[in-house]
Amino acid sequence: MSNERRDDRLNILGVGFDRLDLAGAARAIADRLTRAERTFVITGNPEFVMLARRDAALAAIAERADLVIPDGTGIVAAARLLGDPLPGRAPGRLLVDALLPTIAERRLSLYLLGAGDGVAERAAARLRRRRPDLRIAGTHAGSAADDTTADLVARASPDVLLVAYGMPHQERWIARNLARLPSVRLAMGVGGVFDQLAGVAVVPPALVHAAGLEWLWRLVREPRRWRRQRVLPLFALLVLAERARARP
């Protein structure tokens, strides 16, 4: 994690986002791996922004992260409303897919941490079928509150660590433990990606993704998510208010 303030990021309600779409994010991460720069990636959406507004510690984690990538459609729409459009978005699920060739071709080892019991193992098995040359250093479910899991990861010495504890628990876990993982060159929170890789959760159709309606797809399939997504109208109102203040 960097201690430098990133003035080149686009500030959306207090959280700075790097100006990267999916292809740009994959290139930026690959370039950092080439330069042997340790990289902590956050894929942020409106829910993350709203949490960071209430939690100074989480906001500080986002500011120190090496890359904060626009995951949700809401972030791209907010940038457009604020008059400083982003080039696009980089959903975590698609970013993992985009990084797999780099990870495999460079013979980097991958550790899958989080999700439900057995999910990471199933996800790893499917990834191996897709990329037989992919090196899996290990898998473990663990708990976002259990920092002793870091010792297990450290013993496996992975190059890349994907953490699926859900936002913001995965970001907090990485921020607390990355210094204890000297082998890790790339750490990224991936939310429900393991469930999708393992076939536990259904991947949204391409049309849904193209329309940027993954949030609605998940809400329809998992109605309990409404508690998390009820912050979205407030996010939109705050962005509109920021836009009004910025204009004469």
N, C-alpha and C positions, 0 to 999 in steps of 0.2 A: 504494500500500500504506500502511496506517495503522500508526503507531507506538504506538497506544493498546492497552492490555490490555483484552480484552472479558470482563468479569466476568459478563455476562448470558448468555454461551454455556453450553451444556451440555457439561461435561467428560467425555469418554469416553476413559479410559486415557491422559490427557494431551493430547488434542486437543479443542479447543473447537468445538462445532457450533452454528450459528445455528438458532433454533427456527422453521424454515421447511419447508413442504411445497412441492410443485411450483407451485401457484398463488401461494403466498406468496413464493417465490423470484422468480418472474417479476415480481410486483408490486414487490418490493423493488428489483430491478435497474432496472425502468422508472422508479421514483421517483428513484433515484440518477442515472439519465441525465437526468431532468427538471431535477434540481438541479445538473447539470454536475459531479457528483462522480466522479472516476476510481475505477473499481471492478475489483478483482482477485478473481475467483471461483475457489474450489477446490470441486470436487465430491468429497467424501471417502467412502471405504468402509473396511471392516476392514483391507484390505491396506495402505491409506495410513496408518491408525493404527499398525499394527505397524511399518511402516518409520519413522515419525516417532519411535517409542519408541527406536529404535536410532540415530537420526540427529538430533542436536541442531539442525543447520542446517535440516533439513526441518521440524522442529517449530517453529522460529522463523519460517519462511516461513508456516506455517499460522496462527500466532498473529498475524502482521501482515497476513494477507489480509483484505480488506474483508468477504468473505462466505465462510464454510465451510459448504457445504450437504450434508446427508445424502443420499448417492447410493444406498448399498447397503441392502438389507433388514437386514443384520446390524447396522447402526448403529441403525436404528429398534428392532430387537429388544433390543439392548443398553440403549438408553434406557429401554425398558419394564422390563427386569429391574432397572435401577438406581433405579426408582421415580420417574423424571422423564420421562414419555413425550414424544416429539416428535410434532408434528401429522401427520407423514407423511414421505415421501422425495421427492427430486427427481432422478431419473436424468438424467445429462447429455444423453442422446439426446432425452429428452422436453423437457428445459429448453431446448435449442436450438430445437426446434419451437415451444415456447411463446413464445420471444423473437422469432421471425421477424416476426410482425405489427408489433411495436413497432419493430424495426429498419427494416422496409420503410416503414411509414407515416410515420416521422420522417425518412425520407430519409437514414439513416445508412449509411455504406459499411462493407463487411464484407471482411475478409481471412482466407483459409483457409491456415494454415501447418501443414505436417507430413504424416503418412501416407506411403504408398509413392508411387513415381513415377507421376504422372498421376492419382492418386486425388483429390487436392484439386480438380483441374480438372473431373473428372467430377462430383464432389459439387456444385461451383459451378454446373455446367450444369443439373443436376437441380433445384437450388434456384431457378434462374432460371425454369425451366418451371413450378414451383409458384407462384412469386411474381415475375411479370415486372417488377414495380416495385422489386425488390431490387437495390441497387447493390453490385456486386462490385468491390472495389478491387484485388484481385489474389489469386493463389494461388502457392504454392511448397512443394515437399517439404522441401528442406533437411535439416538434421541438428540434433539436440538439442545436439550438442557444438559447433556452428558459430554463434558469436555475430555473425559478420559478416552473417548473414541479417537481423539487426535493421536494418542500413542499407537493405536492400532493402525491408523493411516500412515503414521511416520515409519513404522516397521515395514510397511509395504513399499515405501519409497516411490510413490507415483510421480510422474511428471505433470499430469493433469488431474485435477480433482473437481468433480461435479457433485454439488450438494443439493439434495432435493428435500429440504425440510419445510418448504413453503416460505413465502415472503411475509415478514422480514426476519424470521428465525434463522434462515440459512445465511443471510448476510451478516447477522450478528455472530453466528458460529464461526464463519470464515474470519471475520475481523478479530475475534478473540484468539483464534488458534493458528492462523497462518504462519506466525513467527515460529511456531513449534514444528513446522513441516518444511524442513530445508530443501527437500527434493522437489517440492511443488513449484512449477513454473507458471501454471495457469490454474486459477480457482474461480469457479463461477457457480452462483446459485441458479437452479434450473426448475424450481417449482414442481409442477406435475409432469415434467417431461419423462421421467422414468415410467410412470403409469402408461403413458402413450407408447413408449418404446416397447414395454412389456406386453402391450395389448390389453391391459386392464382398463384403460380409458380409450374411448373412440376418438380418433383424430378427426378434427373438423374437415368437412369437404373442401376442396380447393376453392369452390365458389364462395364459401363462407369466409375463407381466409382472404380472398381477393377483395371482398367487400369490407374487410376489417371488422367482422362481426363475431369473432371468436368469443368475446365476452358474453354475447347474447346466446350463442350456442351452448356455452358452459352453464349459463344460468337456466336455460330450458332443461338441460339434462341433470343439473344439480341445483334444484330450487333453493337449497340451504345457503347457497352463495349470496343470496340477496342481502344478507347482513353485511357482507364485505362490500358489495357493489352499491349500497345505499349512499356511499360517499361521492359517487359519480356526479349527481346533480349539483352538489356543493362545489365540486372541483370545477365544473363548467361555469357556475356563477362567479367563482373567484377569478377564473381566467378572463371572463367578460369584464369584470370589474377592473382587472389589471389593464386590459385593453383600453377601457374608457379613461383611466388615469393617464395612460401613455399618450393619448391623443388630445390635442387642444379642444 
